[in-house]
Amino acid sequence: MELNFPVRIECPPGACICQREMLLQQPGSDLRILMLTREEEKKLLLRLERITSLDDLQHMLQRMQQQLGMYIQIAPGNNEVRTMRGIQIDMHDMPGLCRKTRQSIPAAIRKGLENTPEIAWALLDAHDLFGMPAH
């Protein structure tokens, strides 16, 4: 299959679970995730580490979904949130997404939240954890 855009270089055999070859062979499959080359991934990770607000984070998540087909959900965890580890970051499985990328994107988001804790507070507030009780 010939693609009109630069494609991520495949991982060494047995080192990844990305199912890249299956994705390339399946007719009509969504190949957008393959546009995330290693260079583009580095840029994305830096950008996620430097988020400035909850709106900025939501904008980045929306762009990642539109451009790459990635769906990431961020919410307070089921238990008490004492650190950034208490915030749950879920990436939906998708063929073509490298194993290392599945780990590095949530790590970059966490780092961005740690760098700017106001974003985490806004996230908690958006989920009504800081809301005042109704009278």
N, C-alpha and C positions, 0 to 999 in steps of 0.2 A: 504494500500500500504506500503510495507516495503522498507526503504531507507538504503543505505550503508554508510551514512554519518550523523554526528550530525545535527539535525534540530532545527531551532529556536523554542522556546516555544511559543505556541499560546498566543495571547493577551486575556484579559478578554472579555467575550461576550459583544458586543455593544460598546466597547472602541476603536475599530479599523475598518478600511475599507480595510484591506489587502486581503480579499477574499482567505485566506489561505486554508480553507476547500475545496472550489471550485477547487483550483489549485491542491490539493492532489487527488481529485476524478476524475479529467479530465485525461483520458488516453493520453499519449504522450506529456503532458505539460512540459514546461521547469521549472524544480524544483531548478535550481542553486541558486536562490535568497534565498531559505530556508536554505542554508548553512551559511548565515550571522546570526550567533547566536549573542546573546547580547554581549558576550565576544569578538567575532570577530568584531562586530560593534564598540566597544570601541577602539580596536586597529586601525581600519580603520579611525575613526574620529581623533584620535591622529596623525596618519600619514598624513591625509589631512591638519591638522592644522600646520604641520611642513614641508610643501612643500618648496623646496629650489629654484626652477626655473620653468619657463614655460614648459620646457621639462619634468621636474619631474611631474608637474601637468598633462600634456598630457599623460605621461606614466601611472600615477595612473588611469586616466579616461579610458585608453585603457584596463588596467588590470581588472578594475571593470566590463567593458563590457564583456571581455573574460570569467572571472571567475564567475560572478554573473548575467550576462545578463542585467545589468543596462546601460542605455544610458543617459549620461549627456552632455548637451551642454552649453558652457560658451562663452559669447560674450558681447561686450559693448551694453548697452540698447539703445533704440530708441532715448532717449533724451540725453542731455549733461551728461557726466560722471564727477561728482564732487567728489563723494565718492565711496567707495566699493559697496554701495547700487545701484549705477548706472550700475554696471556690472550684467548682467542677467544670472542666473543659472537655467536652465530648466532640470528637471528630467522627463523623459517620464514615464507615468503611466504603471504600470505592476502589475499583480496579485501576491500576496505574499509579497509585500513590505509594511512594517509596516508604519502607519501614522506618527509616531514619527521619524522614519528613513528618511522619505520623507522630514522632516523639518531639521533634524540634519546634514545630509550630506551637503546640500547647506550652512548651517551655519558654518560648519567646513571649507569648502572651502573658504568662506568669511574671516574667522578668519586667515587662512593661507595667504590670499592675504593682509590682514591688517598687519600681522606680517612681511611680506616681500613685500613691495609695488613695488619693482622692477619687480615682477611677473605681477602685474596689468599693469605696464607701458609696459612690453613686450607684454602682451595680447592686449593692445590698439594699439601698434605699429604693431603687426601681422595683425590687422584689418585695417591698413593703416590710423589710425587717427593722427599719428604723422609724416606721410610721407610728403615729400616735394612735392609741386605742380609740375606737369609736365610742361616743357617749350616747 
